Amino acid sequence: MIIEEALVGNPGFESIENEPVVLSQSTPSFDDVVRQLPQLSTKVGESFKKIFQVFSVKSVSTEEDLSEAFTEVMSQGSSIVNALPDSVCNEVFIKFPDIDLREAIFNYIEMNVYDRLWARYLEISPDKDDDIMNEAYSHLNNLSLSQSGLPTAWLLDPDRLTSLSRRVLLAIAEFKRLQFASTSSEQCKILCKTIGILSDGGGSDAIDADTLISLFIMVVAHAAVTNLNRHLQYIRGFSFGDEDSLETGLIGYALSSFEAVLNYYNESENLKQMKEYSDSNKKLWDMLKANDIDGLKHLIDPFKEGTNVAADSFLRSRTLHGESCLMLALEQDNSDVFDTLMSYDNIFTLDDILEDRTIDGLSLLSCSLQQKHPATKQIADIILQADNNEIVDYCNSLDSRGRNLGHFLFHNYKLIPMFGQYIDWRVKDSTGKTPFFTMVRCYDHPNYDELVALTIKSVDQWYKSQGINFTYRDHIDSRGNTLVHAIKDGNSLKLFLDEFDCLDVNCLNSNKQTPLMQYVRYNRLSNVETILKDRRLDLLRSDDQYQLIAEDYIKVERMQDPDDASQRVNRLIMDVLDDDMNRRYSVTVNGQSCCALRAKFDTNRELCLYFKSYGGGGQQATTVIHSYGNFVKFIKLLKLLHPVTYIGDDDGEVWLPSYTLIDDQANVNYSKKLRMNRLLLHTNMLLTCIRLNPSLRDSELCRDFLSVQKPLDEMYYVKKKQSENESARRKITEDGLGNIRVYLLRPEDVGNYRTFLKFSGSELSKLMKSLDRLYRMVSFVEIKYADLGYVEDNLEYFAADTIKREEISGKLDCLPYERLEEVCERMREIHGLENVSCKEIFCESIMILRECVGELTGCISKFIQTKISRWWKLYGEIKEVGDELVRILKAARRAKGSNDKGVINGTSITSSSIDQILLEIGTLIGSIDDSSAKELEAKISTSSDSGDLFEGSGGYLSGIIEKRRRDYTMNLIEGFRRQKNEMINLNLDLKKEYEDLCIEISNFYEFREGFIKYAFRQLAKGELEVLRLQKEVMMAGRKG
């Protein structure tokens, strides 16, 4: 074991003369060592217990014998430690490298025998001075600090006197611990700390030795610790350090100061003077408490001229808490007592009233406001007699909690107009509340509306008088609440919102709640109704931690009991919030609108969407709930029933994006909540597309799904659509008399179809390119704006080329770092005002509009490439059949006469039959007009041709050739009949789908106009309000 001095034999306790006392609070005690080293406790615990049990000083009769008994028990303890193995000692020094083991053991033994040792010491060492002091304490408990011998200049300085009073009060609490200390070392620490408290002022409050003694005298008088002379003797006789160590350093200074104070008390004249001071103070204070007005007059009348009132007079006395006689009079809630004192205006002057403060920094007016004293108005009138600078200083002096006069004016709100112009309304107390904030938090005030109205008016006037602009940032409390968060009701909130421009009504507090979120959470209906009317409100603002919006704070699941008042208010808030959400973010067509308001999971963990539809003519809004899966089916069914509409039904990343799906429905974290918010936004974009399309919004499917709570019956709508299509086809083929006819399209009609659709597709393609460029530009700007914001917010780090904040000021020696930091803070504040939701809506709208154009262009292209191309192909094939039949007919007629007859498959092929086919072809492809067709049909019907065109001359070879010609002709005719049927059906399809496309193109242009207006209106409204607020923030704090 390697230590500076071996623990062999007695480690130096016999003479109790060793090293100086160590005052460090962090030095481990022997108790700490034993607790953390169980093996040491096992080896020494019982041994120490035995010596403590047998230690007795009952037979000791002198101080020398008592010292010897103390030395003996120290020696026994030293022997126990010296007997320890080296391994245990080494472990002690490894575990506690800074420990002074000798002192630790000394203090440990002393602590365990102190009660017996101190009691016997008091018995065998009587002290007359202690007896006198102990008896005098009951007469000194009303002694004032002004009567303890302080310099007169200090007594006339109220701020310094208040500072000294605080120190004395702290020192008294510390000094009282002396009577409970169980070691001389602890007693020395208490004395040193007491001296430290009294001396610790710094700057102009630094005190000299004489002043320290005066303060220490006050501490001793009010601490009332008995037997102080013997405490001093005990420290000098039984301390661990030798006599020299007790005379030097901090301990020496503390002990010498303590001894000087005791010598002062031991002088009978001094003690007598202090008793007289205390008794005169008590007499005055008792009269004040007893409301003894006659006694007060009799006591004060000799001094009414004010010329013979000394600084240490009882009239200038103060309690330990710094309360003057005026302050004590206020506590009696009796204006007569206070009026009596104020009648002596030569004693209690205006300066005395302005400077009168308690130890907590409370002024007379502040105390009277707290007490709601009848003399409050009288004090206010007296203070207003001072000049403006004095009134400003008085109103803005701070108490121990950082409050100025404005923090107390709610107790008598009618004083606000009188003092509002003098109060700095930006001063924050220890809880971060300004006077303005304190006013609006007085929820139980009987005249709350008038209180807030007067405060708003005074605050506005004060800012204007100071030549600076009001900003909400001046009045944010320590929890991040703004004044908008705190205001109680809607009337006061409206007054506040109308009065000030620099307000962020979307500011998040420390709980990540905007004012609206907080109103909804605590059922403040009038506040909700008022703030929803403010143009600066961002209803979709979400917090940056949980991604909650105001709608999420509505307790939908707690609306089961209609008789519960809280639930009724909650439902009213939900209705008001829903109505405003619909008004702001959905489109109204013909007085009707629909909005997806919230997404929640039901008891089956299925994501559900809440839709609310609003009808015109004062109809009541209806709410329906559908699962997200049903909504997907609704969109797909909508596309199935309206195949050429510009709304798609893909399962990719556009119409039904997969990133909005949530897999683990039992745990919705911030990431999934963010996706749910995006899902609601996207759903409302789709609803906007539907509402702006006349064909879709008026359909039975949309009305039923969005307005009626019932299951989605897909087969019903499919069958109904098929029936409608059949009816439409019949309508095309019917003539005016209800007869069915074949509907024919001429090539010029189909050409017109193609030309119009090509032109429309070309125009839509140009629009799509423009929208694509706009979307890319908007996305790029948002990304780069975020990058710019990051650079501006962290400009000081980039300028200093460091990531450590503590290194910035050192590396910016050539720049005004404080100014740069202020600029960065202001930029961060400005960026925090951005309305993210309006930009998201705009960006999403442009993307949706681009995809709508793409979907419609695709429908047009598909129609041209399939139906119209097929029609032209059929047209060519049928025309070729006609040409071939004409060629065959001419060849056959040249070969033989027209009276021959033949039968193939029971059918005769005559020139008349081929003419009939050619007539049908000409009519079908439009090469024969209606009048010509009728003439030809009449001519064919009167023709008497009956001969077979392909009857041979009787030869074998001739028969084979004619049979082939006949078969070829029959194949052409049969092929034409199939083509004819397809052409007839295709004509109907072309007619129907072309009309649908034309309607959809017309609908699209109406939709495009409305949708672009909607997108730019959302962006413009949000951005204009942000720019206005950013301007106000930039101007805040500037003159003018």
Residue pairs with C-beta under 8 A, 6 or more apart in sequence:
1 86
1 89
1 90
1 93
3 89
3 93
5 11
7 78
7 81
7 82
7 84
7 89
7 101
8 82
9 78
9 82
10 75
10 78
10 79
11 78
11 81
11 82
11 102
11 105
12 18
12 102
13 71
13 74
13 75
13 77
13 78
13 102
13 106
14 71
14 74
14 75
15 71
16 67
16 70
16 71
16 74
16 238
16 239
16 240
17 242
17 243
18 102
18 103
18 106
18 240
18 241
18 242
19 100
19 102
19 103
19 240
19 241
19 242
19 245
20 241
20 242
20 245
20 246
20 248
20 249
20 251
21 103
21 184
21 185
21 188
21 239
21 240
21 241
21 245
21 246
21 251
22 100
22 103
22 185
23 188
23 189
23 192
23 250
23 251
25 189
27 98
27 99
27 100
27 104
28 96
28 98
28 99
28 104
29 104
29 107
29 108
30 101
30 104
30 105
30 107
30 108
31 108
32 96
33 40
33 92
33 95
33 96
33 99
33 104
34 40
34 41
34 44
34 45
35 41
36 95
37 88
37 91
37 92
37 95
39 88
39 91
40 84
40 88
40 91
40 92
43 84
43 88
44 80
44 81
44 84
47 80
48 77
48 80
48 108
48 109
48 112
51 73
51 76
51 77
51 80
52 112
52 113
55 69
55 73
55 113
55 116
56 116
57 66
57 69
57 116
57 117
57 120
58 120
60 66
60 69
60 120
60 124
61 124
62 124
63 121
63 124
63 125
63 237
66 117
66 120
66 121
66 124
67 237
67 238
70 110
70 113
70 117
70 238
73 109
73 113
74 106
74 109
77 105
77 108
77 109
78 105
81 101
81 105
92 99
92 101
93 99
93 101
103 185
103 240
106 240
107 183
107 185
107 186
107 240
110 117
110 182
110 183
110 184
110 185
110 238
111 182
111 183
114 182
114 183
115 182
117 238
118 234
121 230
121 234
122 227
122 230
125 230
125 233
127 227
127 229
127 230
127 233
129 229
129 262
129 265
129 266
130 226
130 227
130 228
130 229
130 230
132 266
132 268
132 271
133 226
133 228
133 229
133 265
133 266
133 271
134 226
134 227
136 265
136 271
136 274
136 275
137 221
137 224
137 226
139 275
139 278
139 279
140 221
140 222
140 224
140 274
140 275
140 278
141 221
141 222
141 224
141 278
142 278
142 279
142 281
142 282
142 285
142 317
142 319
143 218
143 221
143 222
143 274
143 277
143 278
143 281
144 277
144 281
144 312
144 314
144 316
144 317
144 318
144 319
145 161
145 164
145 165
145 168
145 215
145 218
145 318
146 155
146 161
146 311
146 312
146 316
146 317
146 318
147 274
147 277
147 278
147 281
147 312
147 317
148 214
148 215
148 217
148 218
148 221
149 210
149 213
149 214
149 217
150 164
150 211
150 214
150 215
151 211
152 311
154 160
154 161
154 164
154 211
155 161
155 311
155 312
155 316
156 311
158 355
158 356
158 357
160 204
160 205
161 318
161 322
162 322
162 357
162 358
162 359
162 361
163 201
163 205
164 205
164 215
165 318
165 320
165 321
165 322
165 359
166 359
167 197
167 198
167 200
167 201
167 215
168 198
168 215
168 218
168 219
168 222
168 320
169 320
169 321
169 359
170 197
171 194
171 197
171 198
171 215
171 216
171 219
172 219
172 222
172 223
172 320
174 190
174 193
174 194
174 197
175 190
175 194
175 219
175 220
175 223
175 225
176 223
176 225
177 190
178 187
178 190
178 191
178 223
178 225
178 228
178 231
179 225
179 226
181 187
181 190
184 234
184 235
184 238
184 239
184 240
185 239
185 240
187 231
187 234
187 235
188 235
188 239
188 251
188 254
188 255
191 251
191 254
191 255
191 258
192 250
192 251
192 254
194 216
194 219
194 254
195 212
195 216
195 250
195 253
195 254
195 257
198 207
198 212
198 215
198 216
198 219
199 206
199 207
199 212
201 207
207 215
209 257
212 257
213 257
213 260
213 261
213 264
216 257
216 258
216 261
217 261
217 264
217 265
217 274
220 228
220 261
220 265
221 274
221 278
222 320
225 231
228 258
228 262
228 265
229 262
229 266
232 255
232 258
232 259
232 262
235 246
235 255
236 243
236 246
236 255
239 246
241 251
245 251
245 252
246 252
246 255
247 255
247 256
264 270
265 271
277 312
277 314
277 317
280 314
280 317
281 314
281 317
283 299
283 314
284 296
284 299
284 314
284 315
284 317
284 325
285 319
285 325
285 328
286 292
287 295
287 296
287 299
288 296
288 325
288 328
288 329
288 332
288 337
289 328
289 332
291 332
291 334
291 336
291 337
293 336
293 337
293 340
296 337
296 340
296 341
297 340
300 315
300 341
300 344
300 347
302 308
303 309
303 313
303 315
303 344
303 347
304 344
304 346
304 347
305 346
306 344
306 346
306 347
306 349
307 346
309 315
309 316
309 347
310 316
315 325
315 347
316 324
317 324
317 325
318 324
319 328
320 359
321 358
321 359
321 360
322 357
322 358
322 359
322 360
323 331
323 358
324 356
325 341
326 338
326 341
326 342
326 348
326 352
326 353
326 356
326 364
327 356
327 358
327 364
327 367
329 337
329 338
329 341
330 338
330 364
330 367
330 368
330 371
330 373
330 375
331 367
331 371
332 338
333 371
333 373
333 374
335 373
335 374
335 375
335 378
338 373
338 375
338 378
339 375
339 378
341 348
342 348
342 375
342 378
342 382
350 382
350 385
350 386
353 364
353 379
353 382
353 383
354 383
354 386
354 390
354 394
356 363
356 364
357 363
357 397
358 367
359 400
360 399
360 400
360 401
361 397
361 398
361 399
361 400
362 370
362 399
363 394
363 397
363 405
364 379
365 376
365 379
365 380
365 383
365 394
365 405
365 408
366 399
366 403
366 405
366 408
367 373
368 375
368 376
368 379
369 376
369 408
369 409
369 411
369 412
369 415
370 408
370 411
372 411
372 412
376 411
376 412
376 415
377 412
377 415
380 415
380 418
380 419
383 391
383 394
384 391
384 418
386 394
388 422
391 419
391 422
392 422
394 405
394 422
395 404
395 405
395 406
395 419
395 422
395 423
395 424
396 404
396 405
396 422
396 423
396 424
396 427
397 404
397 405
398 404
398 427
401 429
401 430
401 431
402 427
402 428
402 429
402 430
403 427
403 429
404 423
404 424
404 427
404 435
405 419
405 423
405 435
406 419
406 420
406 423
406 424
406 425
406 427
406 434
406 435
406 436
406 438
407 429
407 433
407 435
407 438
409 415
409 416
409 419
409 423
409 435
409 439
410 438
410 439
410 442
410 445
410 451
413 439
413 445
413 447
413 450
413 451
413 454
413 455
414 454
416 451
416 454
416 455
416 458
417 454
417 457
417 458
420 454
420 455
420 457
420 458
420 459
420 461
420 462
421 458
421 461
421 462
421 465
423 435
423 458
423 462
424 462
425 434
425 435
425 436
425 458
425 459
425 462
425 463
425 474
425 475
426 434
426 474
426 475
427 434
427 435
428 434
428 477
429 438
431 477
431 478
432 476
432 477
432 478
432 479
433 441
433 477
433 478
434 474
434 475
435 455
436 455
436 459
436 475
436 483
437 475
437 477
437 481
437 483
437 486
439 451
439 452
439 455
440 452
440 455
440 483
440 486
440 487
440 488
440 492
440 496
441 486
442 448
442 451
443 488
445 451
448 488
448 489
448 492
449 489
449 491
449 492
452 487
452 488
452 492
452 495
452 496
453 492
453 495
456 495
456 496
456 499
459 470
460 470
460 499
460 500
463 469
463 470
467 1039
467 1040
468 1036
468 1037
468 1038
468 1039
469 502
469 1032
469 1035
469 1036
469 1037
469 1038
470 500
470 501
470 502
470 1036
471 502
471 1032
471 1033
471 1036
471 1037
472 482
472 483
472 484
472 500
472 502
472 503
472 504
472 507
473 829
473 1033
473 1036
474 1036
475 482
475 483
476 482
476 507
477 486
479 509
479 510
479 511
480 507
480 508
480 509
480 510
480 511
481 509
481 510
482 503
482 504
482 507
482 509
482 515
483 496
483 503
484 493
484 496
484 497
484 503
484 504
484 505
484 507
484 515
484 531
485 507
485 509
485 513
485 515
485 518
487 493
487 496
487 527
488 524
488 527
489 524
489 526
489 527
490 524
490 525
490 526
490 527
490 528
490 529
490 530
491 526
491 530
493 526
493 527
493 530
493 531
494 530
494 533
496 503
497 503
497 505
497 530
497 531
497 534
501 1028
501 1029
501 1032
502 1029
502 1032
502 1033
502 1035
502 1036
503 536
503 1029
504 536
504 832
504 833
504 1029
505 514
505 515
505 516
505 531
505 534
505 536
505 537
506 514
506 515
506 516
506 536
506 537
506 538
506 541
506 833
506 835
507 514
507 515
508 514
508 543
508 544
509 518
512 543
512 544
512 545
512 546
512 548
513 521
513 543
513 553
514 541
514 543
514 550
515 527
515 531
516 528
516 531
516 532
516 537
516 539
516 541
516 550
517 543
517 548
517 549
517 550
517 553
518 524
519 527
519 528
519 531
519 573
520 528
520 550
520 553
520 554
520 573
520 577
521 553
523 566
523 569
523 570
523 573
525 569
525 572
525 573
525 576
528 573
528 576
528 577
529 576
531 537
532 539
532 576
532 577
532 580
535 1021
535 1025
536 1025
536 1028
536 1029
538 835
538 836
538 837
538 838
538 1022
539 549
539 550
539 577
539 580
539 581
539 584
539 585
539 837
540 549
540 585
540 677
540 681
540 837
541 549
541 550
541 835
541 836
541 837
542 548
542 549
542 674
542 677
545 670
546 670
546 673
547 670
547 673
547 674
547 677
548 673
549 677
550 577
551 577
551 581
551 597
551 598
552 598
554 570
554 573
554 574
554 577
554 598
555 567
555 570
556 574
556 598
556 600
556 610
558 567
558 570
559 567
559 570
559 571
559 574
560 567
561 567
562 568
575 621
578 595
578 597
578 612
578 621
578 623
579 614
579 621
581 595
581 597
582 593
582 594
582 595
582 597
582 612
582 614
585 595
585 684
585 841
585 1018
586 593
586 594
586 595
586 684
586 687
586 688
586 691
587 593
587 688
587 691
587 692
587 1010
587 1014
588 614
589 691
589 692
589 697
590 616
591 615
591 616
591 617
592 613
592 614
592 615
592 616
592 691
592 697
593 613
593 614
593 691
594 611
594 612
594 613
594 614
594 687
594 691
594 706
594 707
595 611
595 612
595 684
595 687
596 609
596 610
596 611
596 680
596 683
596 684
596 687
597 610
597 611
597 612
597 680
598 609
598 610
598 680
599 607
599 608
599 609
599 610
599 628
599 676
599 679
599 680
600 607
600 608
600 610
601 607
601 608
601 665
601 668
602 608
602 627
605 665
605 666
606 627
606 628
606 629
606 665
607 627
607 628
607 662
607 665
607 676
608 625
608 626
608 627
608 628
609 625
609 626
609 627
609 628
609 631
609 680
609 683
610 623
610 624
610 625
611 623
611 624
611 625
611 626
611 706
612 621
612 622
612 623
612 624
613 621
613 622
613 623
613 624
613 706
613 707
614 621
615 621
615 622
615 707
622 707
622 708
624 705
624 706
624 707
624 708
624 709
625 709
626 634
626 705
626 712
628 679
630 712
631 683
632 656
633 712
633 714
634 701
634 705
634 712
635 647
635 649
635 655
635 656
635 686
636 649
637 701
637 712
637 714
637 717
637 718
638 645
638 647
638 649
638 690
638 696
638 699
638 701
638 702
639 645
639 647
639 648
639 649
640 649
640 718
640 721
641 699
641 701
641 717
641 718
641 721
642 695
642 696
642 699
642 996
642 1000
643 859
644 856
644 859
644 863
644 993
644 996
644 997
644 1000
645 693
645 695
645 696
645 855
645 856
645 859
645 1000
646 689
646 693
646 852
646 853
646 855
646 856
646 859
646 1000
646 1003
646 1004
646 1007
647 655
647 686
647 689
647 690
647 693
647 696
647 852
647 855
648 654
648 655
648 851
648 855
649 655
649 656
650 656
651 658
652 658
653 659
654 847
654 851
655 686
655 851
657 678
657 682
659 675
659 678
660 675
660 676
660 678
660 679
660 682
661 675
662 668
662 672
662 675
662 676
664 672
668 676
681 840
681 841
681 844
682 844
685 841
685 844
685 845
685 848
686 848
687 706
688 845
688 1011
688 1014
689 848
689 852
689 1007
689 1011
690 696
690 697
690 702
691 697
692 1006
692 1007
692 1010
692 1011
693 1003
693 1007
694 1003
694 1006
695 999
695 1000
695 1003
696 702
700 717
700 720
701 717
704 710
705 712
725 992
728 992
729 988
729 992
730 740
732 743
732 988
732 991
732 992
733 740
733 741
733 742
733 743
733 988
734 740
734 741
735 741
742 984
743 984
743 987
743 988
743 991
744 923
744 924
744 926
744 984
744 987
745 871
745 926
745 987
745 990
745 991
746 926
747 875
747 925
747 926
748 926
750 868
750 871
750 872
750 875
750 990
753 868
753 990
753 994
754 864
754 868
756 998
757 860
757 863
757 864
757 868
757 994
757 997
758 864
760 860
760 1001
761 857
761 860
761 861
761 864
764 853
764 856
764 857
764 860
764 1004
765 857
767 853
767 1008
768 850
768 853
768 854
768 857
771 846
771 849
771 850
771 853
772 850
774 846
775 843
775 846
775 847
775 850
778 842
778 843
778 846
779 843
782 839
782 843
789 827
789 831
791 798
792 824
792 827
792 831
793 824
793 827
793 828
793 831
794 824
795 820
795 823
795 824
795 827
796 808
796 812
796 817
796 820
796 821
796 824
797 803
797 805
797 808
799 808
799 812
799 815
799 820
800 807
800 808
800 811
800 812
801 811
802 808
802 811
808 817
809 817
812 820
826 1033
826 1034
829 1033
830 1030
830 1033
830 1034
833 1026
833 1029
833 1030
833 1033
834 1026
835 1022
835 1023
835 1025
835 1026
837 1022
838 1018
838 1019
838 1021
838 1022
838 1023
839 1019
839 1022
839 1023
841 1015
841 1018
841 1019
842 1015
842 1016
842 1018
842 1019
845 1011
845 1014
845 1015
845 1018
846 1015
848 1011
849 1008
849 1011
849 1012
849 1015
852 1004
852 1007
852 1008
852 1011
853 1004
856 1000
856 1001
856 1004
859 997
859 1000
860 997
860 1001
863 993
863 994
863 997
867 986
867 989
867 990
867 993
868 990
870 986
871 983
871 986
871 987
871 990
874 979
874 982
874 983
874 986
875 925
875 983
877 979
878 921
878 924
878 925
878 976
878 979
878 980
878 983
879 921
879 925
879 927
881 921
881 972
881 975
881 976
881 979
882 917
882 918
882 921
882 922
882 925
882 927
884 972
885 914
885 917
885 918
885 921
885 969
885 972
885 973
886 918
888 914
888 965
888 968
888 969
888 972
889 911
889 914
889 915
889 918
889 949
892 911
892 949
892 950
892 965
893 911
893 949
896 947
896 949
896 951
897 947
898 910
898 911
898 945
898 947
898 949
899 945
899 946
899 947
900 947
900 948
900 949
900 951
901 908
901 910
901 946
901 947
901 948
901 951
902 908
902 909
902 948
902 949
902 950
902 951
902 962
902 966
903 948
904 950
904 966
904 967
904 970
905 970
907 913
907 970
908 946
908 948
909 948
909 949
909 950
909 966
909 969
909 970
910 945
910 946
910 947
910 948
910 949
911 943
911 945
911 949
912 940
912 943
912 945
914 949
914 969
915 936
915 940
915 943
916 937
916 940
917 973
917 976
919 928
919 933
919 936
919 937
919 940
920 976
920 980
921 927
921 976
922 928
922 933
923 933
924 980
924 983
928 936
950 962
950 963
950 965
950 966
950 969
951 962
952 958
952 959
952 961
952 962
